[in-house]
Amino acid sequence: MEINNLKKQYKGSWTPALDGLSLRVNAGKVTGLLGPNGAGKSTTINILCGLIVPDSGTAFINGKNCIKDTVSLRGHIGVVPQQVALFQNLTAWENFRYIGRLYGLPETSINDHAGHLLQRLGLEKHADKRVGRYSGGMRRRANIIASLLHEPELLILDEPTAGVDVQSRALILEFLEEYNRSGKTILYTSHLMDEAQKICDEVVIIDEGKLVMEGTPDELIRQTPDCRNLEEVFLHYTGHSLRD
């Protein structure tokens, strides 16, 4: 994935959401896209998914233009949004079969792959329950399954462990590391710096729509004076001021 000089300013806003952002995500890596509230993370993800158009600049995934080739890219990208994107009145199975059909998957493929993921993420006993009855952690895990039915090469996750219990968080992180080991690329956002330090091969810190710093967690810790962990690095470059 390659982003070059992306700029985006929303109507009515005094400042740009993205102000010349350029970055690269290497294939087969877990890359953390980190930044405070309002840094431009969601805008970046929405451009990559073809949901919004930048004012200028380019974004490519596997050589395909994220603005012009949105239809052909859908089969290569899986997106786990921060808000659970499932029908609350449907069961997990009903959700997955519906979403699988949107990707044009055959019924046997949906059943086989969803069945494997339900078991791997601890939801096989709850597959026939309505999602609206799930706990927060169960919904998060089901949300991940929905994004993986078509076996995407690039998985984009927006705070996948926000508000979940410790057990669900551990299982999700373990699964993401396993998914990455199968050769898949992951772009991941989170406000939990200890989590990012644990699972990310590389991190990109952005603020005010610009690239601030990038590198492996260990490199950034070594390069930043008096910093012992990624959270201290993050605060060093983005400051302690509260963000709305």
C-alpha positions in Angstrom: 0.0 0.0 0.0 1.4 3.4 -1.0 0.0 6.8 -0.2 1.5 9.9 -1.8 0.8 13.5 -0.7 -2.8 13.0 0.3 -4.8 16.1 1.1 -8.4 16.4 2.3 -10.3 19.3 3.9 -13.9 18.9 4.8 -16.4 21.6 4.0 -16.7 24.0 6.9 -13.5 22.8 8.6 -10.8 25.4 9.4 -8.0 22.9 9.1 -7.3 20.0 6.7 -8.0 16.4 7.8 -5.0 15.3 5.7 -2.2 17.8 4.8 0.2 16.1 2.4 0.3 12.6 4.0 2.7 10.1 2.4 3.4 6.6 3.8 4.0 3.1 2.7 2.7 -0.2 4.2 4.9 -3.2 3.3 3.3 -6.5 2.2 3.2 -9.2 4.9 3.6 -6.8 7.8 1.5 -5.6 10.7 1.6 -1.9 10.5 0.1 0.3 13.1 -1.5 3.6 12.0 -1.3 5.7 15.2 -2.3 9.2 16.1 -4.4 11.2 18.5 -8.1 12.1 17.9 -8.4 14.2 14.7 -5.0 13.1 13.4 -6.5 11.9 10.1 -6.6 8.1 10.7 -10.3 7.6 9.8 -10.0 9.8 6.7 -7.0 7.8 5.5 -8.9 4.5 5.9 -12.0 5.9 4.2 -9.8 7.0 1.2 -8.2 3.5 1.0 -11.6 1.9 1.0 -12.9 4.2 -1.7 -15.5 5.8 0.5 -14.3 9.4 0.1 -12.3 11.1 -2.5 -9.2 13.2 -1.6 -8.7 16.7 -2.7 -5.4 15.7 -4.2 -2.8 13.0 -3.9 -2.9 9.3 -4.7 -3.4 6.0 -2.9 -2.6 2.6 -4.3 -3.1 -1.0 -3.0 -1.3 -3.7 -4.9 -0.8 -1.2 -7.7 -4.5 -0.5 -8.0 -5.8 3.1 -7.6 -8.0 3.3 -4.5 -10.2 6.0 -6.1 -10.6 4.6 -9.6 -10.4 0.9 -9.0 -12.7 0.5 -6.0 -14.7 -2.4 -7.5 -11.7 -4.5 -8.3 -10.1 -3.7 -4.9 -13.1 -5.0 -2.9 -12.0 -8.6 -3.2 -8.5 -7.7 -1.9 -9.4 -5.7 1.2 -11.2 -6.6 4.4 -12.3 -3.8 6.7 -13.2 -4.1 10.4 -14.8 -0.7 11.3 -14.8 0.7 14.8 -18.6 0.4 14.9 -19.9 -3.1 14.6 -21.2 -3.4 11.0 -23.6 -6.3 11.5 -27.4 -6.6 11.5 -28.4 -6.8 15.2 -31.6 -8.7 14.5 -30.0 -11.4 12.5 -28.0 -14.4 13.8 -24.3 -14.6 13.1 -24.9 -17.2 10.5 -27.5 -15.1 8.8 -25.1 -12.1 8.8 -22.3 -14.1 7.3 -24.4 -15.7 4.6 -25.8 -12.3 3.5 -22.3 -10.6 3.5 -20.8 -13.6 1.7 -23.3 -13.3 -1.0 -22.5 -9.6 -1.5 -18.9 -10.8 -2.2 -20.3 -13.3 -4.7 -19.1 -16.3 -2.7 -20.7 -19.7 -3.2 -22.7 -21.1 -0.3 -20.2 -23.9 0.4 -17.3 -21.5 0.6 -19.3 -19.2 3.0 -20.2 -22.2 5.2 -16.8 -23.7 5.3 -14.9 -20.5 5.9 -17.3 -18.9 8.4 -17.5 -22.2 10.3 -13.7 -22.3 10.6 -13.6 -18.7 11.8 -16.5 -19.1 14.2 -14.6 -22.0 15.9 -11.3 -20.2 15.9 -12.7 -17.1 17.5 -14.8 -18.9 20.0 -18.3 -18.2 18.6 -19.3 -21.6 17.2 -21.8 -22.2 20.1 -23.4 -18.8 19.5 -23.6 -18.8 15.8 -27.4 -19.2 15.8 -28.0 -16.4 18.3 -29.0 -12.9 17.2 -26.0 -10.6 17.2 -28.0 -8.1 19.3 -27.8 -10.5 22.2 -24.0 -10.8 22.0 -21.6 -9.2 24.5 -19.3 -6.5 23.3 -16.4 -8.9 22.9 -18.5 -11.3 20.9 -19.7 -8.6 18.6 -16.1 -7.5 18.0 -15.1 -11.1 17.1 -18.1 -11.5 14.8 -17.2 -8.2 13.1 -13.8 -9.6 12.3 -15.2 -12.8 10.9 -17.5 -10.8 8.5 -14.4 -9.0 7.1 -12.5 -12.2 6.4 -15.1 -14.3 4.6 -13.5 -13.5 1.2 -10.0 -14.1 2.5 -8.6 -10.6 1.8 -4.9 -10.0 1.2 -5.1 -6.7 3.2 -7.0 -6.5 6.5 -7.7 -3.0 7.8 -8.8 -2.8 11.5 -10.0 0.4 13.2 -9.6 -0.1 17.0 -10.7 -3.8 16.9 -10.3 -4.3 20.7 -11.9 -1.1 21.9 -14.1 -1.8 24.9 -13.7 -5.6 25.0 -12.9 -7.9 27.9 -9.4 -9.1 28.6 -10.1 -12.6 27.3 -11.6 -11.4 24.0 -8.7 -8.9 23.5 -6.1 -11.7 24.0 -7.9 -14.0 21.6 -8.3 -11.2 18.9 -4.6 -10.3 19.1 -3.5 -13.9 19.0 -5.7 -14.5 15.9 -4.3 -11.4 14.1 -0.8 -12.5 14.7 -1.7 -15.9 13.3 -3.5 -14.4 10.3 -0.4 -12.3 9.6 1.9 -15.4 9.7 -0.2 -16.8 6.9 1.2 -14.1 4.7 -1.5 -11.5 5.0 -0.9 -7.8 5.5 -2.6 -5.9 8.3 -3.1 -2.1 8.8 -4.2 -1.5 12.3 -5.3 1.5 14.4 -5.5 1.7 18.1 -5.2 4.1 21.1 -3.7 1.2 23.1 0.0 1.7 22.7 1.0 -1.4 24.6 -1.1 -3.4 22.2 0.5 -1.7 19.2 3.9 -2.3 20.6 3.2 -6.0 21.0 1.8 -6.9 17.6 3.1 -4.3 15.1 6.1 -4.9 13.0 6.1 -1.2 12.0 4.2 1.8 13.2 3.4 5.1 11.6 2.6 8.1 13.8 0.5 10.8 12.2 -0.8 14.1 13.6 -2.7 17.0 12.0 -2.9 15.1 8.8 0.9 14.7 8.4 3.4 12.0 9.0 5.3 12.6 12.2 7.5 9.5 12.6 7.7 5.9 11.3 9.7 2.8 12.1 9.6 -0.4 14.1 8.5 0.0 17.8 12.0 -0.9 19.0 13.7 1.6 16.6 11.4 4.5 17.7 12.0 3.7 21.4 15.8 3.7 20.9 15.8 6.9 18.8 13.6 8.9 21.1 15.4 10.4 24.2 14.2 9.1 27.6 11.5 6.9 26.2 11.1 3.4 27.5 8.0 2.3 25.5 5.8 3.2 22.6 3.4 5.2 24.6 6.2 7.5 25.8 7.3 7.8 22.2 3.8 8.7 21.1 3.4 11.4 23.7 6.9 12.8 22.9 5.9 13.4 19.3 2.2 14.3 19.6 2.3 16.1 23.0 0.2 15.9 26.2 -2.5 18.3 25.1 -6.1 16.9 25.2 -7.7 16.3 21.8 -11.4 16.5 21.1 
